[in-house]
């Protein structure tokens, strides 16, 4: 049973009734909202009778974001006995939602699963679900452990034009769902959980997750990557108040406004193009005198009448009065500083590999797990695929290739056990 879609008046009535209510403030264009949808509907079933889970589309009711003080979406706000108890914003996993709910409702006990899988894949991105597909088709008992939903960063990509087989392109969320369904058709199981710790040195690998302990003979590390931050003062404080990392997720908040895109690679170029269709003006700030993005982005960007460039410059500080009012940029050659008024800053300067689980167990190089084209790591039975491993090119198509290679290597390893 899915969470019930309601309006603002119905929410007020539910809250006044004194019931325990969790409200998801969302929008249909929000990638993070779509990613959380399945986990949220599952929680609606599990907490039926104890708590009412509802959804409110902030695009449907004019002024609701101001009235409810919704700065970023999805925002999950909890009410009990007629009062708001707190909220969680853009939860990265189902486990984070459950931990938040424990403030009011006790976490349901779950038995530790002592089953030993042939393979556990950590991460449900393109590399992870390709590994699961190949493993399941080979007759292996495989489990994918994913925090929220399939796709990882790919699911937040508005349009993918360079993945073979889709002549008109495809949005990342849809492609991710298809990859998951295809793998599950052959017997892959998916567990929505947060992996807290792994022990990879022994023959039987152990994972400590928010849903209990898991064990496997082989492990594929496919945790992907997250947005790299500028590291400026007040960057965290201004997140959702003008600072953002995903144009597809948050761009609609800046319709008709002036925004700055920081970066010059493919992600920055794609974000600038998307925002050019939403914002009144887009200013691209790049530390070099030309973009690093692929040539396919050049003509559309140069032809967009509302996109301008601030070359050889870096963002030195955020200007704000609680919300972003502009950025201070510094000329990389002269050191001269200039203030640029804007209402939003989209930071697109690359990705940071999510390799915390591997620290202390596997060799890392600049934060990436050391693994060659055979995806083998320094530990037997452990493989790294996609954006987490050392490689020349990080794209959906190379992550998919990694997933297939990892299973081939794992089959050889299992045959020798």
DRENDO-1510 file (C-alpha; in Angstrom, 1 decimal, always signed):
<recs>
REC; n; res; u; v; w
REC; 1; UNK; +0.0; +0.0; +0.0 .
REC; 2; UNK; +1.5; +3.3; -1.1 .
REC; 3; UNK; +1.6; +6.4; +1.2 .
REC; 4; UNK; -1.5; +8.5; +0.8 .
REC; 5; UNK; -1.4; +11.7; -1.3 .
REC; 6; UNK; -3.1; +14.5; +0.6 .
REC; 7; UNK; -3.5; +18.3; +0.5 .
REC; 8; UNK; -2.5; +20.9; +3.0 .
REC; 9; UNK; -5.9; +21.1; +4.7 .
REC; 10; UNK; -6.0; +17.3; +5.1 .
REC; 11; UNK; -2.6; +17.5; +6.7 .
REC; 12; UNK; -3.8; +20.1; +9.2 .
REC; 13; UNK; -6.7; +17.9; +10.1 .
REC; 14; UNK; -4.5; +14.8; +10.6 .
REC; 15; UNK; -2.1; +16.8; +12.8 .
REC; 16; UNK; -4.9; +18.2; +14.9 .
REC; 17; UNK; -6.3; +14.7; +15.4 .
REC; 18; UNK; -3.3; +13.9; +17.6 .
REC; 19; UNK; -2.2; +11.0; +15.4 .
REC; 20; UNK; +1.4; +10.3; +14.7 .
REC; 21; UNK; +2.0; +11.5; +11.1 .
REC; 22; UNK; +5.0; +11.5; +8.8 .
REC; 23; UNK; +4.6; +13.9; +5.9 .
REC; 24; UNK; +6.7; +13.8; +2.8 .
REC; 25; UNK; +6.9; +17.2; +1.1 .
REC; 26; UNK; +8.0; +16.3; -2.5 .
REC; 27; UNK; +7.7; +17.3; -6.2 .
REC; 28; UNK; +7.5; +15.1; -9.3 .
REC; 29; UNK; +10.5; +16.7; -10.9 .
REC; 30; UNK; +12.8; +16.0; -7.9 .
REC; 31; UNK; +15.2; +13.1; -8.4 .
REC; 32; UNK; +15.8; +12.5; -4.7 .
REC; 33; UNK; +12.0; +12.4; -4.2 .
REC; 34; UNK; +11.6; +9.7; -6.8 .
REC; 35; UNK; +14.5; +7.7; -5.3 .
REC; 36; UNK; +13.0; +7.7; -1.9 .
REC; 37; UNK; +9.5; +6.7; -3.1 .
REC; 38; UNK; +9.8; +2.9; -2.8 .
REC; 39; UNK; +11.3; +3.0; +0.6 .
REC; 40; UNK; +8.7; +5.5; +1.9 .
REC; 41; UNK; +5.8; +3.3; +0.6 .
REC; 42; UNK; +7.4; +0.2; +2.3 .
REC; 43; UNK; +7.5; +2.1; +5.5 .
REC; 44; UNK; +3.9; +3.1; +5.1 .
REC; 45; UNK; +3.0; -0.6; +5.1 .
REC; 46; UNK; +5.3; -1.5; +8.0 .
REC; 47; UNK; +4.1; +1.2; +10.3 .
REC; 48; UNK; +0.4; +0.9; +9.4 .
REC; 49; UNK; -1.7; +1.2; +12.5 .
REC; 50; UNK; +1.2; +2.9; +14.4 .
REC; 51; UNK; +1.7; +5.9; +12.2 .
REC; 52; UNK; +0.2; +7.6; +9.1 .
REC; 53; UNK; +2.5; +8.3; +6.3 .
REC; 54; UNK; +1.4; +10.9; +3.7 .
REC; 55; UNK; +2.7; +12.8; +0.8 .
REC; 56; UNK; +2.2; +16.4; -0.2 .
REC; 57; UNK; +3.2; +17.7; -3.7 .
REC; 58; UNK; +4.6; +21.2; -3.1 .
REC; 59; UNK; +4.1; +22.1; -6.8 .
REC; 60; UNK; +0.3; +21.7; -6.4 .
REC; 61; UNK; -0.3; +24.3; -3.7 .
REC; 62; UNK; +0.9; +27.8; -4.3 .
REC; 63; UNK; +2.9; +29.2; -1.4 .
REC; 64; UNK; +3.0; +26.0; +0.6 .
REC; 65; UNK; +6.8; +25.9; +0.7 .
REC; 66; UNK; +6.8; +29.4; +2.4 .
REC; 67; UNK; +3.9; +28.5; +4.8 .
REC; 68; UNK; +5.5; +25.2; +5.8 .
REC; 69; UNK; +9.1; +26.6; +5.6 .
REC; 70; UNK; +10.2; +23.9; +3.2 .
REC; 71; UNK; +13.8; +24.8; +2.1 .
REC; 72; UNK; +14.7; +21.5; +0.3 .
REC; 73; UNK; +12.9; +18.4; -0.9 .
REC; 74; UNK; +12.2; +15.8; +0.0 .
REC; 75; UNK; +11.5; +17.0; +3.6 .
REC; 76; UNK; +10.0; +14.4; +5.9 .
REC; 77; UNK; +8.3; +16.1; +8.9 .
REC; 78; UNK; +7.1; +14.1; +11.9 .
REC; 79; UNK; +4.1; +15.2; +13.9 .
REC; 80; UNK; +2.6; +13.7; +17.2 .
REC; 81; UNK; -0.1; +14.9; +19.5 .
REC; 82; UNK; -0.7; +17.9; +17.3 .
REC; 83; UNK; +2.9; +19.2; +17.3 .
REC; 84; UNK; +5.9; +18.9; +14.9 .
REC; 85; UNK; +8.6; +16.7; +16.5 .
REC; 86; UNK; +11.3; +17.2; +13.9 .
REC; 87; UNK; +12.2; +16.6; +10.3 .
REC; 88; UNK; +14.8; +14.9; +8.1 .
REC; 89; UNK; +15.8; +16.5; +4.8 .
REC; 90; UNK; +17.0; +14.6; +1.8 .
REC; 91; UNK; +17.5; +11.3; +3.7 .
REC; 92; UNK; +20.3; +9.4; +2.0 .
REC; 93; UNK; +18.9; +6.0; +3.0 .
REC; 94; UNK; +16.0; +4.2; +4.5 .
REC; 95; UNK; +18.1; +3.5; +7.5 .
REC; 96; UNK; +18.4; +7.2; +8.2 .
REC; 97; UNK; +14.6; +7.6; +8.1 .
REC; 98; UNK; +14.2; +4.7; +10.5 .
REC; 99; UNK; +16.8; +6.1; +12.8 .
REC; 100; UNK; +14.9; +9.4; +12.8 .
REC; 101; UNK; +11.6; +7.6; +13.5 .
REC; 102; UNK; +13.1; +5.9; +16.6 .
REC; 103; UNK; +12.7; +9.2; +18.4 .
REC; 104; UNK; +9.0; +8.3; +18.6 .
REC; 105; UNK; +8.5; +4.7; +17.7 .
REC; 106; UNK; +10.7; +1.8; +18.7 .
REC; 107; UNK; +12.6; +0.1; +15.9 .
REC; 108; UNK; +11.2; -3.2; +15.0 .
REC; 109; UNK; +13.4; -6.1; +15.9 .
REC; 110; UNK; +14.9; -8.0; +13.0 .
REC; 111; UNK; +16.6; -11.4; +13.1 .
REC; 112; UNK; +20.1; -11.5; +11.9 .
REC; 113; UNK; +20.3; -13.3; +8.6 .
REC; 114; UNK; +23.0; -16.0; +8.8 .
REC; 115; UNK; +22.6; -17.2; +5.3 .
REC; 116; UNK; +25.9; -17.1; +3.3 .
REC; 117; UNK; +25.4; -15.7; -0.2 .
REC; 118; UNK; +27.6; -16.5; -3.1 .
REC; 119; UNK; +27.9; -12.8; -3.8 .
REC; 120; UNK; +26.8; -9.5; -2.1 .
REC; 121; UNK; +26.9; -6.3; -4.1 .
REC; 122; UNK; +27.2; -3.1; -2.1 .
REC; 123; UNK; +25.5; -0.4; -4.2 .
REC; 124; UNK; +22.7; -0.5; -6.7 .
REC; 125; UNK; +24.1; +1.6; -9.5 .
REC; 126; UNK; +24.8; +0.5; -13.1 .
REC; 127; UNK; +27.9; -1.4; -12.1 .
REC; 128; UNK; +26.2; -3.1; -9.1 .
REC; 129; UNK; +23.1; -4.2; -10.9 .
REC; 130; UNK; +25.1; -5.4; -13.9 .
REC; 131; UNK; +27.2; -7.6; -11.6 .
REC; 132; UNK; +24.0; -8.9; -10.0 .
REC; 133; UNK; +22.4; -9.6; -13.4 .
REC; 134; UNK; +25.5; -11.6; -14.6 .
REC; 135; UNK; +25.8; -13.4; -11.3 .
REC; 136; UNK; +22.1; -14.4; -11.1 .
REC; 137; UNK; +22.1; -15.6; -14.7 .
REC; 138; UNK; +25.2; -17.7; -13.8 .
REC; 139; UNK; +23.2; -19.4; -11.1 .
REC; 140; UNK; +24.8; -17.6; -8.1 .
REC; 141; UNK; +22.9; -16.6; -5.0 .
REC; 142; UNK; +23.3; -12.8; -5.1 .
REC; 143; UNK; +22.0; -10.0; -3.0 .
REC; 144; UNK; +22.2; -6.2; -3.8 .
REC; 145; UNK; +22.4; -4.0; -0.7 .
REC; 146; UNK; +21.3; -0.5; -1.7 .
REC; 147; UNK; +20.5; +2.5; +0.6 .
REC; 148; UNK; +17.5; +3.8; -1.2 .
REC; 149; UNK; +16.8; +2.9; -4.8 .
REC; 150; UNK; +18.6; +1.8; -8.0 .
REC; 151; UNK; +20.9; +4.0; -10.0 .
REC; 152; UNK; +23.0; +6.0; -7.6 .
REC; 153; UNK; +24.2; +9.2; -9.2 .
REC; 154; UNK; +22.9; +8.0; -12.6 .
REC; 155; UNK; +19.3; +8.1; -11.2 .
REC; 156; UNK; +19.7; +11.9; -10.8 .
REC; 157; UNK; +20.8; +12.4; -14.4 .
REC; 158; UNK; +18.1; +14.2; -16.4 .
REC; 159; UNK; +19.1; +12.8; -19.8 .
REC; 160; UNK; +21.7; +10.2; -20.8 .
REC; 161; UNK; +22.6; +10.3; -24.5 .
REC; 162; UNK; +25.8; +8.3; -24.6 .
REC; 163; UNK; +24.5; +4.9; -23.4 .
REC; 164; UNK; +24.1; +2.5; -26.4 .
REC; 165; UNK; +20.7; +1.2; -27.3 .
REC; 166; UNK; +18.6; +4.4; -26.7 .
REC; 167; UNK; +18.5; +6.4; -29.9 .
REC; 168; UNK; +16.6; +9.3; -28.3 .
REC; 169; UNK; +18.4; +9.0; -25.0 .
REC; 170; UNK; +16.9; +8.0; -21.6 .
REC; 171; UNK; +16.6; +9.6; -18.2 .
REC; 172; UNK; +18.8; +8.0; -15.5 .
REC; 173; UNK; +16.0; +7.1; -13.2 .
REC; 174; UNK; +14.2; +5.1; -15.8 .
REC; 175; UNK; +17.4; +3.3; -16.9 .
REC; 176; UNK; +18.2; +2.4; -13.3 .
REC; 177; UNK; +14.7; +0.9; -12.7 .
REC; 178; UNK; +15.1; -1.2; -15.8 .
REC; 179; UNK; +18.5; -2.5; -14.7 .
REC; 180; UNK; +17.1; -3.5; -11.4 .
REC; 181; UNK; +14.0; -5.2; -12.8 .
REC; 182; UNK; +16.2; -7.1; -15.3 .
REC; 183; UNK; +18.5; -8.4; -12.6 .
REC; 184; UNK; +15.6; -9.3; -10.3 .
REC; 185; UNK; +14.0; -11.2; -13.2 .
REC; 186; UNK; +16.8; -13.7; -12.9 .
REC; 187; UNK; +16.6; -14.1; -9.1 .
REC; 188; UNK; +18.6; -11.2; -7.7 .
REC; 189; UNK; +17.4; -10.0; -4.3 .
REC; 190; UNK; +17.5; -6.4; -3.2 .
REC; 191; UNK; +17.8; -5.3; +0.4 .
REC; 192; UNK; +17.3; -1.6; +1.2 .
REC; 193; UNK; +19.8; -1.0; +4.0 .
REC; 194; UNK; +22.8; +1.0; +5.1 .
REC; 195; UNK; +26.1; -0.9; +5.2 .
REC; 196; UNK; +27.9; +0.3; +8.4 .
REC; 197; UNK; +31.0; -1.9; +8.4 .
REC; 198; UNK; +32.6; -4.7; +6.4 .
REC; 199; UNK; +35.1; -7.4; +7.2 .
REC; 200; UNK; +36.6; -8.5; +3.9 .
REC; 201; UNK; +39.8; -10.4; +4.9 .
REC; 202; UNK; +38.3; -13.8; +5.7 .
REC; 203; UNK; +37.0; -16.4; +3.3 .
REC; 204; UNK; +33.5; -15.6; +4.4 .
REC; 205; UNK; +33.0; -11.9; +4.2 .
REC; 206; UNK; +30.9; -10.2; +6.9 .
REC; 207; UNK; +28.7; -7.0; +6.6 .
REC; 208; UNK; +27.1; -5.1; +9.4 .
REC; 209; UNK; +24.0; -3.3; +8.1 .
REC; 210; UNK; +21.1; -1.4; +9.5 .
REC; 211; UNK; +19.0; -4.5; +8.8 .
REC; 212; UNK; +21.3; -7.0; +10.5 .
REC; 213; UNK; +24.4; -9.0; +9.7 .
REC; 214; UNK; +25.1; -10.5; +6.2 .
REC; 215; UNK; +27.6; -13.0; +5.0 .
REC; 216; UNK; +29.0; -13.8; +1.5 .
REC; 217; UNK; +31.8; -15.7; -0.2 .
REC; 218; UNK; +32.4; -12.8; -2.6 .
REC; 219; UNK; +31.7; -9.0; -2.4 .
REC; 220; UNK; +31.4; -6.5; -5.1 .
REC; 221; UNK; +32.1; -2.9; -4.0 .
REC; 222; UNK; +29.9; -0.6; -6.1 .
REC; 223; UNK; +29.3; +2.3; -3.7 .
REC; 224; UNK; +29.6; +4.9; -6.4 .
REC; 225; UNK; +30.5; +8.6; -5.7 .
REC; 226; UNK; +28.9; +11.7; -4.3 .
REC; 227; UNK; +29.3; +15.4; -5.2 .
REC; 228; UNK; +32.7; +17.0; -4.4 .
REC; 229; UNK; +32.3; +20.2; -2.3 .
REC; 230; UNK; +34.1; +23.5; -2.6 .
REC; 231; UNK; +35.1; +23.5; +1.0 .
REC; 232; UNK; +34.2; +27.1; +1.6 .
REC; 233; UNK; +33.1; +28.5; +4.9 .
REC; 234; UNK; +29.3; +28.2; +5.5 .
REC; 235; UNK; +28.9; +25.9; +2.5 .
REC; 236; UNK; +27.0; +23.3; +4.7 .
REC; 237; UNK; +25.0; +26.0; +6.4 .
REC; 238; UNK; +23.7; +27.4; +3.1 .
REC; 239; UNK; +22.8; +24.0; +1.6 .
REC; 240; UNK; +19.2; +24.3; +0.6 .
REC; 241; UNK; +19.4; +28.1; +1.1 .
REC; 242; UNK; +20.9; +28.7; -2.3 .
REC; 243; UNK; +23.7; +26.1; -2.4 .
REC; 244; UNK; +23.0; +23.0; -4.3 .
REC; 245; UNK; +24.8; +20.1; -6.0 .
REC; 246; UNK; +22.1; +18.7; -8.3 .
REC; 247; UNK; +20.4; +20.8; -11.0 .
REC; 248; UNK; +17.9; +18.1; -11.8 .
REC; 249; UNK; +16.9; +17.8; -8.2 .
REC; 250; UNK; +16.8; +21.5; -7.1 .
REC; 251; UNK; +16.7; +23.5; -10.3 .
REC; 252; UNK; +13.0; +24.1; -10.3 .
REC; 253; UNK; +13.4; +26.2; -7.1 .
REC; 254; UNK; +15.2; +28.8; -9.2 .
REC; 255; UNK; +12.7; +29.4; -12.0 .
REC; 256; UNK; +13.1; +32.9; -13.3 .
REC; 257; UNK; +16.1; +33.6; -11.1 .
REC; 258; UNK; +19.9; +34.1; -11.6 .
REC; 259; UNK; +22.1; +31.1; -10.8 .
REC; 260; UNK; +25.8; +30.4; -10.9 .
REC; 261; UNK; +27.2; +27.0; -12.0 .
REC; 262; UNK; +30.7; +26.2; -10.7 .
REC; 263; UNK; +32.8; +23.9; -12.8 .
REC; 264; UNK; +33.7; +23.2; -16.4 .
REC; 265; UNK; +33.4; +19.4; -16.9 .
REC; 266; UNK; +30.5; +17.4; -18.4 .
REC; 267; UNK; +28.4; +17.6; -15.2 .
REC; 268; UNK; +28.7; +21.4; -15.0 .
REC; 269; UNK; +27.9; +21.8; -18.7 .
REC; 270; UNK; +24.9; +19.5; -18.4 .
REC; 271; UNK; +23.7; +21.4; -15.3 .
REC; 272; UNK; +24.1; +24.7; -17.1 .
REC; 273; UNK; +22.1; +23.5; -20.1 .
REC; 274; UNK; +19.3; +22.2; -17.8 .
REC; 275; UNK; +19.2; +25.4; -15.8 .
REC; 276; UNK; +19.2; +27.6; -18.9 .
REC; 277; UNK; +15.6; +26.2; -19.5 .
REC; 278; UNK; +14.5; +27.1; -16.0 .
REC; 279; UNK; +16.5; +30.2; -14.7 .
REC; 280; UNK; +16.4; +33.7; -16.1 .
REC; 281; UNK; +20.2; +33.8; -16.2 .
REC; 282; UNK; +23.0; +31.2; -15.8 .
REC; 283; UNK; +26.6; +32.2; -15.1 .
REC; 284; UNK; +29.3; +29.5; -15.4 .
REC; 285; UNK; +32.3; +30.1; -13.3 .
REC; 286; UNK; +35.4; +28.0; -14.4 .
REC; 287; UNK; +39.0; +28.2; -13.3 .
REC; 288; UNK; +40.3; +27.8; -16.9 .
REC; 289; UNK; +39.8; +29.7; -20.1 .
REC; 290; UNK; +37.7; +27.0; -21.7 .
REC; 291; UNK; +35.5; +24.1; -20.7 .
REC; 292; UNK; +36.8; +20.6; -20.1 .
REC; 293; UNK; +33.4; +19.2; -21.1 .
REC; 294; UNK; +32.9; +17.1; -24.3 .
REC; 295; UNK; +32.5; +19.1; -27.5 .
REC; 296; UNK; +28.9; +18.0; -27.8 .
REC; 297; UNK; +28.0; +20.6; -25.1 .
REC; 298; UNK; +29.7; +23.5; -26.7 .
REC; 299; UNK; +27.2; +24.6; -29.4 .
REC; 300; UNK; +24.1; +24.3; -27.2 .
REC; 301; UNK; +25.8; +26.3; -24.4 .
REC; 302; UNK; +27.1; +29.0; -26.7 .
REC; 303; UNK; +23.7; +29.3; -28.4 .
REC; 304; UNK; +21.8; +29.6; -25.2 .
REC; 305; UNK; +21.0; +33.3; -24.9 .
REC; 306; UNK; +20.9; +33.3; -21.1 .
REC; 307; UNK; +24.2; +31.6; -20.4 .
REC; 308; UNK; +27.4; +33.6; -19.8 .
REC; 309; UNK; +30.9; +32.6; -18.7 .
REC; 310; UNK; +33.3; +33.8; -16.0 .
REC; 311; UNK; +36.6; +32.4; -17.2 .
REC; 312; UNK; +39.8; +31.9; -15.2 .
REC; 313; UNK; +38.0; +32.4; -11.9 .
REC; 314; UNK; +37.2; +30.5; -8.7 .
REC; 315; UNK; +34.4; +31.1; -6.2 .
REC; 316; UNK; +36.1; +32.6; -3.1 .
REC; 317; UNK; +33.1; +33.1; -0.8 .
REC; 318; UNK; +29.3; +32.9; -0.6 .
REC; 319; UNK; +27.4; +36.2; -0.1 .
REC; 320; UNK; +24.2; +35.7; +2.0 .
REC; 321; UNK; +21.7; +37.2; +4.4 .
REC; 322; UNK; +20.7; +33.7; +5.6 .
REC; 323; UNK; +20.0; +32.8; +2.0 .
REC; 324; UNK; +22.5; +33.1; -0.9 .
REC; 325; UNK; +22.5; +36.6; -2.4 .
REC; 326; UNK; +25.6; +36.1; -4.5 .
REC; 327; UNK; +29.2; +34.8; -4.8 .
REC; 328; UNK; +32.6; +36.5; -4.6 .
REC; 329; UNK; +34.8; +35.2; -7.4 .
REC; 330; UNK; +38.6; +35.6; -7.6 .
REC; 331; UNK; +40.5; +36.0; -10.9 .
REC; 332; UNK; +43.0; +33.1; -10.9 .
REC; 333; UNK; +45.6; +35.2; -12.7 .
REC; 334; UNK; +45.4; +38.6; -11.1 .
REC; 335; UNK; +43.8; +37.8; -7.8 .
REC; 336; UNK; +41.2; +40.5; -8.3 .
REC; 337; UNK; +37.8; +39.8; -6.6 .
REC; 338; UNK; +34.4; +40.5; -8.0 .
REC; 339; UNK; +30.9; +40.1; -6.5 .
REC; 340; UNK; +28.3; +38.4; -8.7 .
REC; 341; UNK; +24.6; +38.7; -7.5 .
REC; 342; UNK; +22.6; +35.5; -7.7 .
REC; 343; UNK; +20.0; +33.5; -5.8 .
REC; 344; UNK; +21.5; +30.0; -6.4 .
REC; 345; UNK; +24.9; +28.3; -6.7 .
REC; 346; UNK; +25.1; +24.9; -8.3 .
REC; 347; UNK; +28.5; +23.2; -7.5 .
REC; 348; UNK; +29.5; +20.8; -10.2 .
REC; 349; UNK; +33.2; +20.2; -9.7 .
REC; 350; UNK; +33.4; +16.4; -9.9 .
REC; 351; UNK; +32.7; +13.4; -7.6 .
REC; 352; UNK; +34.1; +12.1; -4.4 .
REC; 353; UNK; +34.3; +8.2; -4.3 .
REC; 354; UNK; +32.3; +6.7; -1.5 .
REC; 355; UNK; +35.1; +4.4; -0.3 .
REC; 356; UNK; +34.8; +4.8; +3.5 .
REC; 357; UNK; +34.0; +1.2; +3.9 .
REC; 358; UNK; +37.2; +0.1; +2.3 .
REC; 359; UNK; +39.5; +2.3; +4.4 .
REC; 360; UNK; +42.0; +0.3; +6.4 .
REC; 361; UNK; +41.2; -2.9; +4.5 .
REC; 362; UNK; +42.1; -2.1; +0.9 .
REC; 363; UNK; +44.8; +0.1; -0.7 .
REC; 364; UNK; +43.4; +3.5; -1.9 .
REC; 365; UNK; +44.8; +5.9; -4.4 .
REC; 366; UNK; +43.5; +9.4; -4.2 .
REC; 367; UNK; +40.5; +8.0; -2.4 .
REC; 368; UNK; +39.8; +5.3; -5.1 .
REC; 369; UNK; +40.1; +1.6; -4.5 .
REC; 370; UNK; +43.1; +0.2; -6.3 .
REC; 371; UNK; +41.8; -2.3; -8.9 .
REC; 372; UNK; +42.7; -3.0; -12.5 .
REC; 373; UNK; +40.5; -3.8; -15.5 .
REC; 374; UNK; +39.9; -7.2; -14.0 .
REC; 375; UNK; +38.3; -5.4; -11.0 .
REC; 376; UNK; +40.3; -7.5; -8.5 .
REC; 377; UNK; +41.3; -5.8; -5.3 .
REC; 378; UNK; +44.1; -6.7; -3.0 .
REC; 379; UNK; +41.8; -9.1; -1.1 .
REC; 380; UNK; +40.7; -12.5; -2.7 .
REC; 381; UNK; +37.0; -12.5; -3.5 .
REC; 382; UNK; +36.6; -8.8; -3.3 .
REC; 383; UNK; +36.0; -6.7; -6.5 .
REC; 384; UNK; +35.6; -3.0; -7.1 .
REC; 385; UNK; +33.4; -1.7; -10.0 .
REC; 386; UNK; +32.3; +1.7; -11.3 .
REC; 387; UNK; +33.2; +5.0; -9.8 .
REC; 388; UNK; +35.0; +3.6; -6.7 .
REC; 389; UNK; +37.9; +2.1; -8.5 .
REC; 390; UNK; +41.0; +3.5; -10.1 .
REC; 391; UNK; +40.3; +3.9; -13.9 .
REC; 392; UNK; +40.7; +6.2; -16.8 .
REC; 393; UNK; +37.0; +6.8; -17.6 .
REC; 394; UNK; +34.0; +6.9; -15.2 .
REC; 395; UNK; +30.8; +6.6; -17.2 .
REC; 396; UNK; +27.7; +4.4; -17.1 .
REC; 397; UNK; +29.0; +2.2; -19.9 .
REC; 398; UNK; +32.3; +1.6; -18.1 .
REC; 399; UNK; +30.6; +0.8; -14.8 .
REC; 400; UNK; +28.4; -1.8; -16.6 .
REC; 401; UNK; +31.5; -3.4; -18.2 .
REC; 402; UNK; +33.1; -3.5; -14.7 .
REC; 403; UNK; +30.1; -5.4; -13.3 .
REC; 404; UNK; +30.3; -8.1; -16.0 .
REC; 405; UNK; +34.1; -8.5; -15.5 .
REC; 406; UNK; +33.7; -8.8; -11.7 .
REC; 407; UNK; +31.3; -11.7; -12.0 .
REC; 408; UNK; +33.7; -13.5; -14.4 .
REC; 409; UNK; +36.5; -13.1; -11.9 .
REC; 410; UNK; +34.2; -14.1; -9.0 .
REC; 411; UNK; +33.1; -17.3; -10.8 .
REC; 412; UNK; +36.8; -18.3; -11.2 .
REC; 413; UNK; +37.4; -17.6; -7.5 .
REC; 414; UNK; +34.4; -19.5; -6.3 .
REC; 415; UNK; +35.3; -22.5; -8.5 .
REC; 416; UNK; +38.6; -22.8; -6.6 .
REC; 417; UNK; +37.2; -22.6; -3.1 .
</recs>
